[in-house]
Amino acid sequence: MDTANVINKVITMFLLLCAGYVFRRLKWIDDRFSRGLSQLVICGAQPFMIVSKVIAIPYSAENLRMGGFILLISFAVHVLLAVFARLSVLPFRAPRERKIAEFSLLFVNCGFIGIPLMEAAFGQQGAFWCAIYVIAYNIIQFSYGLYLLGRVDPSIRMNPKKALINFGSVPCFIGIFLFVTGIGQRLPVPITDAMNTIGNLCTPVTMLIIGGIVATIPPKKLFTCGKVYYLCALKLTVFPFAVALIGKTVGLPYDVLIFAVMIAALPSAANAGVFAEKYDIEPQFASHIVGMSTVLSAMTIPLVATFVQRMIV
């Protein structure tokens, strides 16, 4: 893993987040504009980012086998995080806070932050692996994730169709088809360049949005909410180390183990705030978790990466 490249990427993302904070304070970004940007990223740029990363590496039986293995690991990581999250929120008394906290601990920002970070760490292979992780992420988010939120709002129901057909999973399936058939490698350069350019909007725009979210939280509350610090400490340090210990115990290959740990160390998914607002389940609390975990991850991701590398050698 290229630790120096990861650190540089994390610093870049943090500076983009700071820019989003300033833009919101200057009122260049407001709620309506932020929602429009979110729609653009999720529905427009994200599909191109995922497809372009999947087809970036040539097809081979070994790459296909590793893709299948990573998919299994992705489901396994979600199971571990689900168990950790359920146990971690037991001290929360308010049911609505407890469920949105559990959701935030389980789901990570694997697309908009994870893909560029994994690419920085492992090159195109890392981006390919993270795009595969997105398949498991979306399936579990629209099934078990909605089940969690449905525990406090009976109107929220699991949607098997949505779990497979969404703006994250469908591009993955398209990308895998183009990868397996070899069509992706034969696409004209202008098409792949356009896909990459649109896909590259995801990370900077997302960081601007999250920076804007942080700017909406009163400064005093931003740095004094013990519950949020508790969740961030678990999400960004305890969980990754637990995944590292379990992964080493079961004998995961070195690169796959580092990948799983780095995934577990990512901040909470932006969708935690999106779903919380959509279903009116503690939206401000969810946004606080997403924003603060993203801010703190700029410090914790390099530390976790460095420590775990030394621990598993």
VEXDREN-2710 file (C-alpha; in Angstrom, 1 decimal):
% VEXDREN-2710
k/r/px/py/pz
1/MET/0.0/0.0/0.0
2/ASP/1.3/3.5/-0.9
3/THR/0.8/5.2/2.5
4/ALA/2.3/8.5/1.3
5/ASN/-0.2/8.7/-1.6
6/VAL/-3.1/7.9/0.8
7/ILE/-2.0/10.7/3.2
8/ASN/-1.8/13.2/0.3
9/LYS/-5.3/12.2/-0.9
10/VAL/-6.8/12.5/2.6
11/ILE/-5.3/16.0/3.0
12/THR/-6.7/17.0/-0.4
13/MET/-10.2/15.8/0.6
14/PHE/-9.9/17.6/3.9
15/LEU/-9.0/20.9/2.2
16/LEU/-12.0/20.4/-0.1
17/LEU/-14.2/19.9/2.9
18/CYS/-12.9/23.1/4.4
19/ALA/-13.7/24.9/1.2
20/GLY/-17.3/23.6/1.4
21/TYR/-17.5/24.9/5.0
22/VAL/-16.4/28.4/3.8
23/PHE/-18.7/28.4/0.8
24/ARG/-21.6/27.6/3.0
25/ARG/-20.7/30.3/5.5
26/LEU/-20.5/32.7/2.6
27/LYS/-23.9/31.5/1.5
28/TRP/-22.6/30.4/-1.9
29/ILE/-24.1/27.0/-1.0
30/ASP/-27.6/26.7/0.5
31/ASP/-29.9/23.8/1.2
32/ARG/-31.5/23.9/-2.3
33/PHE/-28.1/24.0/-4.1
34/SER/-26.8/21.3/-1.8
35/ARG/-29.7/19.0/-2.6
36/GLY/-29.2/19.7/-6.3
37/LEU/-25.5/18.8/-6.0
38/SER/-26.3/15.6/-4.1
39/GLN/-28.7/14.6/-6.9
40/LEU/-26.1/15.3/-9.5
41/VAL/-23.5/13.2/-7.8
42/ILE/-25.7/10.2/-6.9
43/CYS/-27.7/10.0/-10.1
44/GLY/-25.3/11.5/-12.6
45/ALA/-21.6/11.3/-11.7
46/GLN/-21.6/8.2/-9.5
47/PRO/-22.6/5.7/-12.3
48/PHE/-19.8/7.0/-14.5
49/MET/-17.3/6.8/-11.7
50/ILE/-18.1/3.2/-10.9
51/VAL/-18.2/2.0/-14.5
52/SER/-14.9/3.7/-15.4
53/LYS/-13.1/2.1/-12.4
54/VAL/-14.4/-1.4/-13.1
55/ILE/-13.3/-1.3/-16.8
56/ALA/-10.0/0.3/-16.0
57/ILE/-8.3/-3.1/-15.5
58/PRO/-8.2/-5.7/-18.3
59/TYR/-10.2/-8.9/-18.0
60/SER/-8.4/-12.0/-16.8
61/ALA/-9.5/-15.1/-15.0
62/GLU/-7.4/-14.0/-12.0
63/ASN/-9.0/-10.6/-11.9
64/LEU/-12.5/-12.1/-12.1
65/ARG/-11.7/-14.6/-9.3
66/MET/-10.3/-11.8/-7.1
67/GLY/-13.5/-9.7/-7.9
68/GLY/-15.6/-12.6/-6.6
69/PHE/-13.4/-13.0/-3.6
70/ILE/-13.6/-9.3/-2.8
71/LEU/-17.4/-9.4/-3.1
72/LEU/-17.5/-12.2/-0.4
73/ILE/-15.1/-10.2/1.8
74/SER/-17.4/-7.1/1.3
75/PHE/-20.4/-9.0/2.6
76/ALA/-18.3/-10.4/5.5
77/VAL/-17.1/-6.9/6.5
78/HIS/-20.7/-5.7/6.5
79/VAL/-21.7/-8.5/8.8
80/LEU/-18.9/-7.7/11.2
81/LEU/-19.7/-4.0/11.2
82/ALA/-23.4/-4.8/11.7
83/VAL/-22.6/-6.8/14.8
84/PHE/-20.2/-4.1/16.1
85/ALA/-22.8/-1.4/15.4
86/ARG/-25.6/-3.2/17.2
87/LEU/-23.6/-3.8/20.3
88/SER/-22.2/-0.2/20.3
89/VAL/-25.5/1.6/20.3
90/LEU/-26.9/-0.4/23.3
91/PRO/-26.2/2.6/25.7
92/PHE/-28.5/4.9/23.6
93/ARG/-31.9/5.2/25.2
94/ALA/-33.8/7.1/22.5
95/PRO/-34.9/4.6/19.8
96/ARG/-34.6/7.0/16.9
97/GLU/-31.1/8.1/17.9
98/ARG/-30.1/4.5/18.4
99/LYS/-31.2/3.4/15.0
100/ILE/-29.7/6.3/13.1
101/ALA/-26.5/5.8/15.0
102/GLU/-26.4/2.1/14.2
103/PHE/-27.0/2.9/10.5
104/SER/-24.2/5.5/10.6
105/LEU/-21.8/3.0/12.1
106/LEU/-22.6/0.2/9.7
107/PHE/-22.4/2.1/6.3
108/VAL/-19.3/3.9/5.2
109/ASN/-18.6/6.4/2.4
110/CYS/-17.2/3.7/0.2
111/GLY/-17.9/5.4/-3.1
112/PHE/-17.2/9.1/-3.0
113/ILE/-14.3/8.8/-0.5
114/GLY/-13.5/5.1/-0.6
115/ILE/-12.8/4.7/-4.3
116/PRO/-10.3/7.5/-4.6
117/LEU/-8.6/6.4/-1.4
118/MET/-8.3/2.8/-2.5
119/GLU/-7.0/4.0/-5.9
120/ALA/-4.4/6.1/-4.1
121/ALA/-3.4/3.1/-1.9
122/PHE/-3.5/0.2/-4.5
123/GLY/-3.8/1.8/-7.9
124/GLN/-6.5/0.8/-10.4
125/GLN/-6.8/-2.6/-8.7
126/GLY/-7.9/-0.8/-5.5
127/ALA/-10.5/1.2/-7.3
128/PHE/-11.8/-2.0/-8.9
129/TRP/-12.1/-3.7/-5.6
130/CYS/-13.9/-0.8/-4.0
131/ALA/-16.4/-0.6/-6.9
132/ILE/-17.1/-4.3/-6.2
133/TYR/-17.6/-3.4/-2.5
134/VAL/-20.3/-0.9/-3.6
135/ILE/-22.4/-3.8/-4.8
136/ALA/-22.6/-5.3/-1.3
137/TYR/-23.0/-1.9/0.2
138/ASN/-26.1/-1.0/-1.9
139/ILE/-27.7/-4.5/-1.5
140/ILE/-27.3/-4.3/2.3
141/GLN/-28.2/-0.7/2.6
142/PHE/-31.5/-1.0/0.8
143/SER/-32.4/-4.2/2.6
144/TYR/-31.0/-4.5/6.2
145/GLY/-30.4/-0.7/6.3
146/LEU/-34.1/0.1/5.6
147/TYR/-35.0/-2.7/8.1
148/LEU/-33.1/-0.9/10.8
149/LEU/-34.8/2.4/10.1
150/GLY/-38.1/0.6/9.9
151/ARG/-37.8/-0.4/13.5
152/VAL/-38.7/3.2/14.4
153/ASP/-40.9/4.0/11.5
154/PRO/-43.2/1.2/10.3
155/SER/-43.8/3.0/7.0
156/ILE/-40.2/2.2/6.0
157/ARG/-40.0/-1.2/4.4
158/MET/-37.3/-3.3/2.8
159/ASN/-37.4/-3.1/-1.0
160/PRO/-35.7/-6.1/-2.6
161/LYS/-36.0/-4.5/-6.1
162/LYS/-34.4/-1.3/-4.9
163/ALA/-31.6/-3.4/-3.3
164/LEU/-30.5/-4.6/-6.8
165/ILE/-31.7/-1.8/-9.0
166/ASN/-30.2/1.5/-7.8
167/PHE/-27.7/4.2/-8.9
168/GLY/-24.9/2.3/-7.3
169/SER/-25.5/-1.4/-8.1
170/VAL/-26.7/-1.0/-11.7
171/PRO/-23.4/0.7/-12.8
172/CYS/-21.5/-2.0/-11.1
173/PHE/-23.4/-4.7/-13.1
174/ILE/-22.9/-2.8/-16.3
175/GLY/-19.2/-2.3/-15.5
176/ILE/-18.7/-6.0/-14.8
177/PHE/-20.4/-6.9/-18.1
178/LEU/-18.1/-4.5/-20.0
179/PHE/-15.2/-6.0/-18.0
180/VAL/-15.9/-9.6/-18.6
181/THR/-16.7/-9.2/-22.3
182/GLY/-13.7/-7.0/-22.9
183/ILE/-15.8/-4.2/-24.4
184/GLY/-14.7/-1.8/-21.7
185/GLN/-11.1/-2.0/-22.9
186/ARG/-12.1/-1.4/-26.5
187/LEU/-14.2/1.7/-25.9
188/PRO/-12.9/4.8/-27.9
189/VAL/-10.7/7.1/-25.8
190/PRO/-13.1/10.1/-26.0
191/ILE/-15.8/8.0/-24.4
192/THR/-13.6/6.7/-21.5
193/ASP/-12.1/10.2/-21.0
194/ALA/-15.7/11.7/-20.8
195/MET/-16.7/8.9/-18.3
196/ASN/-13.6/9.6/-16.2
197/THR/-14.1/13.3/-16.2
198/ILE/-17.8/13.1/-15.1
199/GLY/-16.9/10.4/-12.5
200/ASN/-14.1/12.6/-11.1
201/LEU/-16.8/15.1/-10.1
202/CYS/-17.9/12.8/-7.3
203/THR/-15.2/13.3/-4.7
204/PRO/-14.8/17.1/-4.8
205/VAL/-18.5/17.8/-5.0
206/THR/-19.2/15.4/-2.2
207/MET/-16.6/16.9/0.0
208/LEU/-18.0/20.4/-0.7
209/ILE/-21.5/19.1/0.3
210/ILE/-20.2/17.6/3.6
211/GLY/-18.2/20.7/4.4
212/GLY/-21.5/22.6/3.9
213/ILE/-23.2/20.2/6.3
214/VAL/-20.6/20.8/8.9
215/ALA/-21.1/24.6/8.5
216/THR/-24.8/24.2/9.5
217/ILE/-23.9/22.8/12.9
218/PRO/-23.5/25.4/15.6
219/PRO/-19.7/25.5/16.5
220/LYS/-20.3/24.9/20.2
221/LYS/-22.4/21.8/19.5
222/LEU/-20.0/20.7/16.8
223/PHE/-17.2/20.1/19.2
224/THR/-19.1/19.3/22.4
225/CYS/-21.5/16.4/21.6
226/GLY/-20.2/13.4/23.5
227/LYS/-22.4/10.9/21.6
228/VAL/-20.9/11.9/18.3
229/TYR/-17.4/11.7/19.6
230/TYR/-18.2/8.2/21.0
231/LEU/-19.5/7.0/17.6
232/CYS/-16.6/8.5/15.7
233/ALA/-14.1/6.9/18.0
234/LEU/-15.7/3.5/17.4
235/LYS/-16.2/4.0/13.7
236/LEU/-12.8/5.4/12.8
237/THR/-10.4/3.5/15.2
238/VAL/-12.0/0.6/17.2
239/PHE/-13.9/-1.0/14.3
240/PRO/-10.9/-1.0/11.8
241/PHE/-8.6/-2.5/14.5
242/ALA/-11.2/-5.2/15.2
243/VAL/-11.4/-6.0/11.5
244/ALA/-7.6/-6.2/11.3
245/LEU/-7.4/-8.7/14.2
246/ILE/-10.2/-10.9/12.8
247/GLY/-8.8/-10.7/9.3
248/LYS/-5.3/-11.6/10.4
249/THR/-6.7/-14.5/12.5
250/VAL/-8.5/-16.0/9.6
251/GLY/-5.5/-15.6/7.3
252/LEU/-6.6/-13.1/4.8
253/PRO/-4.0/-12.2/2.1
254/TYR/-2.0/-9.0/3.0
255/ASP/-3.5/-6.7/0.4
256/VAL/-7.0/-7.9/1.0
257/LEU/-6.7/-7.5/4.7
258/ILE/-5.4/-3.9/4.3
259/PHE/-8.2/-3.2/1.9
260/ALA/-10.8/-4.5/4.5
261/VAL/-9.3/-2.4/7.3
262/MET/-9.2/0.7/5.2
263/ILE/-12.8/0.2/4.2
264/ALA/-13.8/-0.1/7.9
265/ALA/-11.9/3.1/8.7
266/LEU/-13.9/5.2/6.3
267/PRO/-16.3/7.9/7.7
268/SER/-20.0/7.4/7.8
269/ALA/-21.9/7.3/4.5
270/ALA/-23.4/10.5/3.3
271/ASN/-26.6/8.5/2.8
272/ALA/-27.0/8.3/6.6
273/GLY/-27.9/12.0/6.5
274/VAL/-29.9/11.6/3.3
275/PHE/-32.1/8.8/4.7
276/ALA/-32.4/10.5/8.1
277/GLU/-33.8/13.7/6.3
278/LYS/-36.0/11.7/4.0
279/TYR/-37.7/9.8/6.8
280/ASP/-37.3/12.5/9.4
281/ILE/-35.3/10.3/11.8
282/GLU/-33.0/12.7/13.7
283/PRO/-31.6/14.4/10.6
284/GLN/-29.5/16.9/12.5
285/PHE/-27.9/14.1/14.6
286/ALA/-27.2/12.1/11.4
287/SER/-25.6/15.0/9.6
288/HIS/-23.5/15.7/12.7
289/ILE/-22.2/12.1/12.7
290/VAL/-21.5/12.2/8.9
291/GLY/-19.8/15.6/9.1
292/MET/-17.7/15.0/12.2
293/SER/-16.6/11.5/11.2
294/THR/-15.5/12.9/7.8
295/VAL/-13.5/15.7/9.4
296/LEU/-11.8/13.4/12.0
297/SER/-11.1/10.7/9.3
298/ALA/-8.5/13.1/7.8
299/MET/-6.4/12.3/10.9
300/THR/-7.4/8.8/11.7
301/ILE/-7.2/7.1/8.3
302/PRO/-3.4/7.7/7.9
303/LEU/-2.8/6.6/11.5
304/VAL/-4.9/3.5/11.1
305/ALA/-3.2/2.6/7.8
306/THR/0.3/3.0/9.3
307/PHE/-0.4/1.2/12.5
308/VAL/-2.2/-1.7/10.9
309/GLN/0.6/-2.2/8.3
310/ARG/3.1/-2.5/11.1
311/MET/0.8/-4.7/13.2
312/ILE/0.2/-7.4/10.5
313/VAL/3.7/-7.7/9.1
END
